Amino acid sequence: MASLATSAVSSALDWWEEMNESAVWQNRIFLTLTSLFGLISAVALIQLIRIECRVPEYGWTTQKVFHLLNFLVNGVRSVVFAFRPGVQKIKPEILQHILLDMPALAFFTTYALLALFWAEIYYQARGVPTDGLRPTFYTINAVVYVVQILLWLLMWWKPVQVIIILSKIFFAGASLLAALGFLLYGGRLFLMLQRFPVESKGRRKKLHEVGYVTTICFTCFLVRCIMMCFNAFDKAADIDVLDHPILNLIYYLLVEILPSSLVLFILRKLPPKRGITQYHPIR
């Protein structure tokens, strides 16, 4: 039995190495990622256009900005994976890090915006002032971007492994912060909605919507945090190289493609038409 198990493990490792080193499979997997990110980007753009056609008079509401950011983040990801072999050859190397990491920062901002939206709803429902929420959101994002830019500059000036590890650990910390934000505000909003009567279909749908999206986003950012920690210290878990296509596929499916797809599907409902009920944007 032990020899059979050893043989099976050895065979699986050989298959993994063969797939990783195969240029054909690298192209297939990166083409798959290009297509999936492109599809999500197109869906987000279509939804943005539909919302704009439904309520053009309210300007850039949180809902519209959320879909715009989803369109941009997934669109850039699609283009980067379409030209991944070329991206891997760009010099100086710092440009590769920027092209691969910037969409992840924008993804953080996109879903932090959703956490902000829920925090505003929660505090408004409790009659608590929300004046400090947006400045806090902007400050957190500014700090994240400034620190990451400083780390990029350090990598450019002195591209040593310690700086690269610090950059990945920093982003793991930002992902953990986002996960905790969803747990805090999504969880609070869910518990608040749960206290109200849920006889109506609309209230039940809103309760399920908040619960599902909170679970999805918390899980996605927590998984990203854990995988970035492995990525920082284990070369076998490096997703920034061409010869780890399977790991790339698993990572981006878990932390961006599936979460974005599910959230866009859950939040697909359009604002009500004018004349039926008033639509209040969160400003």
C-alpha positions, 0 to 999 in steps of 0.5 A: 500500500505504501509503495502504491501511495508513493507511486501515485504521489510521484505520478501526480508530481510528474504530471504537475511538472510536465503541465507547468513546463509545457508551453502549450499548456501555459498558453492554454491556461493563460488564454483561459484566464484572458477569456474569463477576465474579459467576460467578467469585464464585459458583463460589468460594462453591460450592467453599468450601461443598463444602470446608467440608462435606468437612472441617468439623473443621479450621476456617479452613484456607488453602484455605478462606480463599483461596476466601472471599477470591475470593468477596468480591473478585469479588463486590465487583467484580461489584457495582461494575461493575453500578453503574459509571455511578453509581460514576462520579458519587460525590462526593467523588471519593476514594470512587470510587478506593476502590471501584475500588482496594480489590478490587485490594488484596484480590486482591493479598492473596488470591494472596499467600496462595497464594504463602505456602502454597507457601512453607510447603510448600517450607520444610517439605519442606526441614526449614527453620523456617517461623515467620517466613513468616506474620509477613512475610506480615502485615507486607507486607500491612499496609505495602501497605494502610497506604501505599495508605490514606495515598495515598487520604488525600493524594488527598482532602486535595489531589487533584493528578495527582502523587498519583494517579500515585504511587498507581498506581505504588505499586500497580504496584510491589505487583503486581511484588512479587507476581509475583516472589513467585510466581516465587520460591516457585512456581518453587522448589516446582516445581523441588523436585517435579521432582527427585522421581520422577513415576511416580505420577499424583498426583505428575504432577498436583501438578507440573503444578498448581504449574507452571500456577498459577505461570505464570498468577499470575506473568504476571497480576501482571506484566501488571497492573504494566505496564498500571498503569504505562501507566495512570499516565502515559497518559490514553488508557490510563486504566481508571478512566473510563466512556468506556474500556470496551474497555480495561476489558474487556481489562484485567480479563480479563487480570489478574483474570477469566482468572487467577481462573477458571483457578486456581479450575479447576486447584485444584478438587480437594477435600480427601480424606474423613475415614477415607481419609487425614488432611488437614493444614491449613497453619496 
